[in-house]
Amino acid sequence: MTGKTLAVIGGGVIGLAVARRALLDGWAVHVHRTEEFGASWVAGGMIAPHSEGWPGEEKLLQIGLESLRLWHSGFLDGLPAEAVAARESLVVGVDRADAADIKTVAEWLATQGHPVTVTTSAREVEPLLAQGIRHGFRAETELAVDNRAVVRGLAAACEKLGVVWRPPVSDLAEVRADTIVIANGIDAPSLWPGLPVRPVKGEVLRLRWRRGCMPVPTRVVRARVHGRQVYLVPRADGVVVGATQYEHGRDTAPTVTGVRELLDDACEVMPSLGEYELAECAAGLRPMTPDGLPIVSRVDERVVVAVGHGRNGFLLAPWTAERIAAELNATVGVQQ
């Protein structure tokens, strides 16, 4: 691989995962990144293809399960121990209609050959749940990671392997490398016009445990609350609550309505969270595609794109890194 250079544009979880994999394969890699925190910094960090699933999204389920296996089989190697925030997800419904939706997902997963453990006694699994919440399912192989620990860990791993950090670019003509990977989320269309990627806003809260409060849950709790979705993801010092989803262009200001709905829904699912400290309100911009599937492919002889991961950037980071690596190494093999 001597002499082969790769430029990765984007320093979020996707760009860093691609860069680390390429460095391990012997590429000389430089990463163009901004000093600003992007969507990866405000993510929930759920590695949850089962509980994210919905009938009609069979392809997304398939690649999500492939990526979950990669998380379990080596992607965490070299990352800090605190990168794993929880193991297992519990998905519950608050009212009858919510419980019916959860049942629909569980039955669909079973027909796809990926059954989950259905329960009618959810509070025995997670005692912190509100009284009256009974129906749901457990996805025992799912994970949650501390998104910020993963981003920092991947960056540190890249540095140990010899990455070169470079500033962002506004034109591919500025990039000096044999091959370019565009992995800069919602900004990708500015470098490759026509990419069908748009920003979708998602608000996320961080609640910090305080002395005297009930303990932090040990698993991810995802819930449907009167038709809305909310997730509660453990962290070492509290819980991440998310996430709203709506299209407001590039607006990243948390709104009163969005924050209020998240807090109301979180406390309806787990009332003890009302005593926690509201430590942070933030919003990120998910890079969405029309069909909800990521775009990971070569677009010309020099340029490969890895964009459009939507709400599944952390889940699909290993899968994307492997797909890009296969494309890069196949091209090198042909040239040799």
C-alpha positions as CSV (number, residue, x, y, z in Angstrom):
1,M,0.0,0.0,0.0
2,T,3.0,2.3,0.1
3,G,2.4,5.6,-1.6
4,K,-1.4,5.4,-1.5
5,T,-3.0,8.4,0.2
6,L,-6.5,8.8,1.4
7,A,-8.3,12.0,2.4
8,V,-11.3,11.6,4.6
9,I,-13.6,14.6,4.8
10,G,-15.4,14.6,8.0
11,G,-14.4,14.1,11.6
12,G,-17.5,12.5,13.1
13,V,-18.0,8.9,14.0
14,I,-18.3,7.8,10.3
15,G,-15.2,9.7,9.1
16,L,-13.1,8.5,12.1
17,A,-14.2,4.9,11.7
18,V,-13.3,5.0,8.0
19,A,-10.0,6.6,8.8
20,R,-9.0,4.1,11.5
21,R,-9.9,1.2,9.2
22,A,-7.8,2.6,6.3
23,L,-4.9,3.3,8.6
24,L,-4.9,-0.3,9.8
25,D,-4.9,-1.4,6.1
26,G,-1.7,0.7,5.5
27,W,-3.1,3.8,3.9
28,A,-1.5,7.2,4.6
29,V,-4.6,9.1,5.8
30,H,-5.4,12.7,6.5
31,V,-8.7,13.8,7.9
32,H,-10.2,17.1,7.1
33,R,-12.4,18.2,10.0
34,T,-13.8,21.3,11.7
35,E,-13.2,22.5,15.2
36,E,-17.0,22.5,15.8
37,F,-18.9,19.6,17.3
38,G,-21.3,18.0,14.9
39,A,-24.2,15.5,15.1
40,S,-21.9,12.8,16.6
41,W,-21.4,14.9,19.7
42,V,-25.1,15.1,20.6
43,A,-26.1,11.5,19.7
44,G,-27.7,9.0,22.0
45,G,-25.1,6.3,21.0
46,M,-27.6,3.4,20.7
47,I,-26.5,0.4,18.8
48,A,-30.0,-0.9,18.4
49,P,-31.2,-2.4,15.1
50,H,-34.0,-4.4,16.7
51,S,-35.5,-1.6,18.7
52,E,-35.1,0.9,15.8
53,G,-36.8,-1.5,13.4
54,W,-40.2,-1.0,11.8
55,P,-42.1,-3.0,9.1
56,G,-41.0,-2.0,5.7
57,E,-37.4,-1.2,6.8
58,E,-36.0,-4.7,6.1
59,K,-32.9,-3.5,4.4
60,L,-32.0,-1.1,7.2
61,L,-32.6,-3.9,9.7
62,Q,-30.2,-6.2,7.7
63,I,-27.3,-3.8,7.6
64,G,-27.9,-2.8,11.2
65,L,-27.7,-6.4,12.4
66,E,-24.5,-6.8,10.3
67,S,-23.0,-3.7,12.0
68,L,-24.1,-4.8,15.5
69,R,-22.1,-8.0,15.0
70,L,-19.1,-5.9,14.1
71,W,-19.5,-3.9,17.3
72,H,-19.4,-7.2,19.2
73,S,-16.5,-8.7,17.2
74,G,-13.8,-6.1,17.3
75,F,-14.9,-2.6,16.6
76,L,-14.6,-1.7,20.3
77,D,-10.9,-2.9,20.4
78,G,-8.7,-0.1,21.5
79,L,-11.5,2.2,22.6
80,P,-11.7,3.2,26.2
81,A,-13.6,0.9,28.6
82,E,-16.1,3.6,29.3
83,A,-17.2,3.6,25.7
84,V,-19.8,1.0,26.4
85,A,-22.6,2.6,28.4
86,A,-25.1,-0.2,28.5
87,R,-25.9,-3.7,27.3
88,E,-29.4,-4.6,26.4
89,S,-32.5,-2.5,25.4
90,L,-35.9,-2.7,26.8
91,V,-38.7,-1.4,24.5
92,V,-42.0,-0.5,26.2
93,G,-45.4,1.1,25.4
94,V,-47.2,3.4,27.8
95,D,-50.8,3.0,26.6
96,R,-52.7,0.3,24.7
97,A,-52.0,1.8,21.3
98,D,-48.3,2.1,22.1
99,A,-48.2,-1.5,23.3
100,A,-49.9,-2.6,20.1
101,D,-47.1,-0.8,18.1
102,I,-44.5,-2.6,20.2
103,K,-46.2,-5.9,19.5
104,T,-46.2,-5.2,15.8
105,V,-42.4,-4.6,15.8
106,A,-41.8,-7.7,17.9
107,E,-43.9,-9.9,15.5
108,W,-42.2,-8.4,12.5
109,L,-38.7,-9.1,13.9
110,A,-39.8,-12.7,14.5
111,T,-40.9,-13.1,10.9
112,Q,-37.6,-11.7,9.8
113,G,-35.8,-14.4,11.8
114,H,-34.6,-12.1,14.5
115,P,-37.0,-12.7,17.5
116,V,-36.8,-10.6,20.7
117,T,-37.9,-11.5,24.2
118,V,-41.5,-10.3,24.7
119,T,-42.6,-9.4,28.2
120,T,-45.8,-8.5,29.9
121,S,-44.1,-7.6,33.1
122,A,-41.7,-4.9,32.1
123,R,-41.3,-3.5,35.6
124,E,-39.8,-6.7,36.7
125,V,-37.1,-6.1,34.1
126,E,-36.7,-2.4,34.9
127,P,-38.2,-1.5,38.4
128,L,-37.7,2.3,37.7
129,L,-40.5,2.2,35.1
130,A,-43.8,3.9,36.0
131,Q,-46.5,1.8,37.4
132,G,-48.9,0.6,34.7
133,I,-46.2,0.0,32.1
134,R,-46.2,-3.7,31.4
135,H,-45.9,-4.6,27.7
136,G,-42.7,-4.6,25.7
137,F,-39.7,-6.6,24.6
138,R,-36.0,-7.0,25.4
139,A,-33.2,-6.9,22.8
140,E,-30.4,-8.5,24.8
141,T,-27.6,-8.2,22.2
142,E,-28.1,-4.4,21.7
143,L,-25.6,-1.9,23.1
144,A,-25.4,1.7,24.0
145,V,-22.1,3.6,23.8
146,D,-21.0,6.9,25.2
147,N,-20.9,8.8,21.9
148,R,-18.3,11.3,23.1
149,A,-16.0,8.6,24.5
150,V,-16.2,6.8,21.2
151,V,-15.4,9.9,19.1
152,R,-12.5,10.8,21.4
153,G,-11.3,7.1,21.3
154,L,-11.5,6.8,17.6
155,A,-9.6,10.1,17.2
156,A,-6.9,8.9,19.6
157,A,-6.6,5.6,17.8
158,C,-6.1,7.4,14.5
159,E,-3.4,9.6,16.0
160,K,-1.5,6.5,17.3
161,L,-1.7,5.1,13.8
162,G,-0.3,8.3,12.2
163,V,-3.3,10.2,10.9
164,V,-2.7,13.8,9.8
165,W,-5.4,16.3,10.8
166,R,-6.2,19.0,8.2
167,P,-8.7,21.8,8.0
168,P,-12.1,21.5,6.3
169,V,-12.3,22.1,2.5
170,S,-15.0,23.7,0.4
171,D,-13.9,22.2,-3.0
172,L,-12.5,18.7,-3.8
173,A,-10.0,20.4,-6.0
174,E,-8.3,21.5,-2.8
175,V,-7.7,18.0,-1.7
176,R,-4.3,16.4,-2.4
177,A,-4.8,12.6,-2.2
178,D,-5.1,9.6,-4.4
179,T,-8.6,8.8,-3.1
180,I,-11.2,10.9,-1.2
181,V,-14.0,9.7,1.1
182,I,-16.7,12.2,1.7
183,A,-18.1,11.6,5.2
184,N,-19.2,15.0,6.4
185,G,-22.9,14.4,6.9
186,I,-25.3,17.2,5.9
187,D,-22.5,19.2,4.2
188,A,-21.7,16.4,1.7
189,P,-23.9,17.9,-1.1
190,S,-21.8,21.0,-1.1
191,L,-18.8,18.9,-2.2
192,W,-20.8,16.5,-4.4
193,P,-23.9,18.3,-5.7
194,G,-26.9,16.1,-6.2
195,L,-26.4,13.8,-3.2
196,P,-29.9,13.4,-1.7
197,V,-29.0,14.3,1.9
198,R,-30.9,16.8,4.0
199,P,-30.7,17.9,7.6
200,V,-33.3,16.6,10.1
201,K,-33.2,18.3,13.5
202,G,-33.1,16.2,16.7
203,E,-33.1,17.6,20.2
204,V,-31.3,15.7,23.0
205,L,-31.2,16.3,26.8
206,R,-28.6,15.2,29.4
207,L,-29.9,14.6,32.9
208,R,-27.3,14.3,35.6
209,W,-27.8,12.1,38.7
210,R,-27.8,13.9,42.0
211,R,-27.2,12.6,45.5
212,G,-30.4,11.2,46.9
213,C,-32.0,10.4,43.5
214,M,-32.9,6.9,42.3
215,P,-30.0,5.2,40.5
216,V,-29.2,5.5,36.8
217,P,-30.8,2.7,34.8
218,T,-28.5,-0.1,33.7
219,R,-30.0,-0.6,30.2
220,V,-31.4,1.5,27.4
221,V,-35.2,2.1,27.8
222,R,-37.0,3.0,24.6
223,A,-40.7,3.9,24.8
224,R,-43.7,4.9,22.8
225,V,-45.6,7.5,24.7
226,H,-49.0,8.2,23.3
227,G,-47.6,7.8,19.8
228,R,-44.3,9.7,20.4
229,Q,-41.0,8.0,20.8
230,V,-38.5,8.7,23.6
231,Y,-35.3,7.0,24.6
232,L,-33.4,6.9,27.9
233,V,-29.8,6.0,27.5
234,P,-27.5,5.5,30.6
235,R,-24.3,7.4,31.0
236,A,-21.8,7.2,33.9
237,D,-23.2,10.3,35.5
238,G,-26.9,10.2,34.4
239,V,-29.1,9.7,31.4
240,V,-29.4,11.0,27.8
241,V,-32.9,11.6,26.7
242,G,-33.9,12.0,23.1
243,A,-35.0,12.7,20.5
244,T,-37.3,14.9,18.7
245,Q,-37.3,14.8,14.9
246,Y,-38.4,17.5,12.5
247,E,-37.1,19.6,9.6
248,H,-36.1,23.1,10.4
249,G,-33.3,23.6,7.9
250,R,-30.0,24.1,9.7
251,D,-31.5,25.4,13.0
252,T,-29.8,23.8,16.0
253,A,-31.4,25.8,18.8
254,P,-33.3,23.7,21.3
255,T,-36.9,24.8,21.5
256,V,-39.1,25.1,24.6
257,T,-41.7,22.8,23.1
258,G,-39.2,20.1,22.1
259,V,-37.5,20.2,25.5
260,R,-40.8,20.1,27.4
261,E,-42.1,17.1,25.4
262,L,-38.9,15.2,26.0
263,L,-39.0,15.9,29.7
264,D,-42.7,15.1,30.0
265,D,-42.3,11.8,28.1
266,A,-39.2,10.8,29.9
267,C,-40.8,11.3,33.3
268,E,-44.0,9.5,32.3
269,V,-41.8,6.5,31.5
270,M,-39.5,6.8,34.5
271,P,-40.8,9.3,37.1
272,S,-37.6,9.3,39.2
273,L,-35.9,11.3,36.4
274,G,-37.8,14.3,37.6
275,E,-35.3,14.7,40.5
276,Y,-32.3,14.7,38.3
277,E,-30.4,17.8,37.2
278,L,-31.2,19.2,33.7
279,A,-27.5,19.5,32.7
280,E,-27.6,20.1,28.9
281,C,-30.0,20.8,26.1
282,A,-28.7,20.4,22.5
283,A,-29.8,19.7,19.0
284,G,-28.0,18.0,16.1
285,L,-28.7,17.7,12.4
286,R,-29.1,14.1,11.2
287,P,-28.1,13.5,7.6
288,M,-31.2,11.9,6.1
289,T,-31.9,10.3,2.7
290,P,-35.3,9.9,1.0
291,D,-35.4,6.1,1.6
292,G,-33.7,6.2,5.0
293,L,-30.7,4.2,3.8
294,P,-27.1,5.4,3.9
295,I,-25.2,6.1,0.7
296,V,-21.9,4.2,0.8
297,S,-20.5,3.9,-2.7
298,R,-18.0,5.1,-5.2
299,V,-19.2,8.0,-7.3
300,D,-16.1,8.3,-9.6
301,E,-12.6,7.0,-10.0
302,R,-11.3,9.1,-7.1
303,V,-14.2,9.8,-4.8
304,V,-16.2,7.5,-2.5
305,V,-19.1,8.7,-0.4
306,A,-20.2,7.6,3.1
307,V,-23.2,9.7,4.0
308,G,-26.9,9.7,4.8
309,H,-26.8,7.6,8.0
310,G,-29.7,9.5,9.6
311,R,-30.3,8.5,13.2
312,N,-28.0,5.4,12.8
313,G,-24.6,6.9,12.5
314,F,-23.1,5.1,15.5
315,L,-24.9,1.8,14.8
316,L,-23.6,1.8,11.2
317,A,-20.1,3.1,11.7
318,P,-18.4,-0.4,11.6
319,W,-20.4,-1.6,8.6
320,T,-19.6,1.6,6.8
321,A,-15.9,1.3,7.6
322,E,-15.8,-2.2,6.3
323,R,-17.7,-1.3,3.1
324,I,-15.3,1.5,2.4
325,A,-12.3,-0.6,3.1
326,A,-13.5,-3.3,0.7
327,E,-14.0,-0.7,-2.0
328,L,-10.6,0.9,-1.4
329,N,-8.7,-2.3,-1.3
330,A,-10.4,-3.7,-4.3
331,T,-9.4,-0.7,-6.3
332,V,-5.8,-1.0,-5.2
333,G,-5.8,-4.6,-6.2
334,V,-7.1,-3.8,-9.7
335,Q,-4.5,-1.1,-10.1
336,Q,-1.7,-3.4,-9.0
